[in-house]
């Protein structure tokens, strides 16, 4: 039996008022695309293509896998968020079960890691973690054991990519995320899991604990652009970074304060634009 991935950043609290299906849809339709430049930059650097056998840990609703599959890669995704995984199936396996449907273009697993190698019988040569770490207390705690469990499925010398937020001074979204920290800390007693500033060596620390060897890194511009403030609030809350604040106060208060924090980033046409920088760390097994 394979272990279940621990997703500290997104673990849902049963008392949280947000609807899981709505939040997953907000992530897939509004927020996930903001990280598309990060996916493309990593794939360009690693020359991802038909020879690539990729295992995506925390694959979410599957956009990063879809981009890799479009390049010809064989992709396998794992996630414990069933709502997001259902959306990934819609994207990657639209004809699953239909008569005459082609062989699986992707494989998706709910929670547990796949029992063996890639579909062609060969081990994975690329493992990706595209959910950015380093923005919530303890958000990488479940990642190290997940990586340790995945590494036996990888080829010798396989590549592992970790991603995270860039320096707060390079991320316009950081002041908005500080709303989550303030509301979480205002609770009595203070709630765990709130936002915290990204540290310079967050990714390197995870790599060291998982026994990986860093082999290069990069920074990518990933601006967050929204059609209107309502879309911005929905997209940001879909990340899970405000969950602790919602539990410490209530969703309506969090939505109100996030909307207020977005005022400096509103354009005259009503859109919201926040430049950000994200990091990636390339490692070898």
Secondary structure, DSSP 8 states (H G I E B T S, - for coil): ---B---TTT---TT--S-HHHHHHHIIIIIGGGGHHHHHHHHHHHT-STT-EEEEET-TTSHHHHHHHHTT-EEEEEES-HHHHHHHHHHH-TTTT-TT--S-SEEEEESB--SSS-TTSS-EEEEEEEEEESSBTTTTHHHHHHHHHHHTTEEEEEEEEEEEE--GGG-TTHHHHHHHHHHHHHSSS--SS-B----TTHHHHHHHHTT-EEEEEEEEE--EEESSHHHHHHHHHTTSTTHHHHHHS-HHHHHHHHHHHTGGGB-TTS-EEE--EEEEEEEE-
